Amino acid sequence: MGSNKKYFIDSNPKRWKPFGFIFIAILVVVFLIVSSVHFFSDKTPEQVPDPKQEPDNEIVDGIHLRTGLKEGDGLSTVITHCTACHSAQLIIQNRMNKERWNATIRWMQETQNLWDLGANQDVIVDYLVKNYPVYSKGRRENLKNIEWYDLSD
């Protein structure tokens, strides 16, 4: 009985030899290109910025650049305790009064494993209430500076 099996992959090793050679040649070319780009780079080690020397606490126009938080008393305490677990953007978008911030901190301690803040809690809450106070706008503000145009059919 003859076998009428058809294979999707040709198992003849001689047929695959050129592909292996081409694959290795491509890898060598890629390695040479990457190496030459690195070797002939215009930047000397003195010109490459060292991330450790970048100012981490730079404040420009009253905004802490790394976090986006407003400059004020208690900023470093907020950065230390709050941004250890979540983004500063979460702080910025939430505007609460003193009672709500304290309740939120208690909730984080009960459910999110936030450590006891001790005296730092008052510093943090005072910073948040002062720099991100509650404000009510009611409905959405009217659109301003809109260039209207006519729709055509």
N, C-alpha and C positions, 0 to 999 in steps of 0.2 A: 504494500500500500504506500503510495507516494504521499508526501506531505504537501498540502496546498496552503500552508500557513503563510500569510504575508505579514511582514514585520514593518512597523512604521519607522523604526530606527535601523539603519544599516549597521550591522555588527562587524563589518569588515574594517580592521584597524588601519589598513593602508589608505582607505578612503578618508579617514579622519586626520591623518598625519599633517597634511598641509594646513588644516584649520588650527591645530595646536601650534604650529610654527608661526602662523599669522597672529594668533592670540598673544604669544610671547613677544613677538616683534612689536605689537601695539603697546604692551605694557612697558617695554624698554623705551619706546619713543615718548610715552607719557612721562615716565620717570625723568628722562633727559630734559624735557620741556620744563617740568616743575623745578628741577634742580637748577637749570640755567636761569629761570626767572628769579629764583632766590639768590643765586650767586651774583647775578648782574644787577641786583636791586640797587637803586640810587641811594637808599637810606642807610646811613651808618648807624651803628647801635646807639650813638648819642642822639640821633634824630628820632628814633622810634620812641613814642611816649610810653613811659612806665606807668601802668595803672596804679601802682602803689604810691606814686608821687602826685597823682591827680588830686586836686582838692576835693575831699569828700563832703565837706560841710560848707561849700561856697553858697553865699546868699547874694542874689542879684535882685535889685528892686523889691526887697522885702520878701522874696520867695526863696526857700531852700531848694536849690536846683535838683538835687538827687531825688527828693520826695515830692516837691511841689507844695509843701506846707508853708504857711505864712510864718514869717519871723515873729518871735515873741517869747515872753517868759514861759519856760516849760517846754520849749520846742525840742530840746535834746532829750528830755524825759519821755516825751511822746514818741520820738523816733526810736528810742531804746526799747520801750515797752510795747508800743502798738505795732510798729512796722516789723517787729520780729515775727509776727504771725500773719499779717495781711498787708496789702498795699495801702499806701497813704491815700490813694484815690477813694478807698472805702470810707476813710475818715472825712475827706473833703466833701463827699456827696451827702453825708448824713449830718443834718443840722438839728441839734436837740438842745433842750434846756438842761439845767444841772441834774434834776431828778431823773430825766430820761437817760442821760449819760451814765449816771450811777447805776440805774437799773440795767442798762446794757452791759456794763462792766460786771455786775453780779451774775447776769445771764452767762457771760463768757466764762466766768469762774466756775459756775455750776455745770455748764454743758460743754465748754470748749477747752477745758484744762488751763485756763488762764491762772497764773500764780497770784498770790496775795500781793497787792501793790503797796500796801502799807501807806505811809505818808505821801508816796508818789501819786496815789489816786487823786488827792485833792489838787495837786499840781497839774495833773493831766486834765482833769475835769475843768479846772479854771482856765487852762489854755484853750480847750475846745469851746467852752461857752463864750469866751472873749473873741476868739478868732473865727469861729464858725457858728454864729448865733442863729437862732430860729428866725426865719422870716416867712411871712405869708404873702403870697402874691395874688391869691384868689385864682382867677382864671388866667390862662395864658396871656402874656403881653401881646399887644398889637404888633403886627409886622411893621418894620420901619425901613425906609430907604429901599423900597421895592421898585424895580423897573418893570412896569406892566407892558404886556404886548398883546396884540390881537391874534386870536387863533384863526387860522384859515382852513377852509374845507379842502 
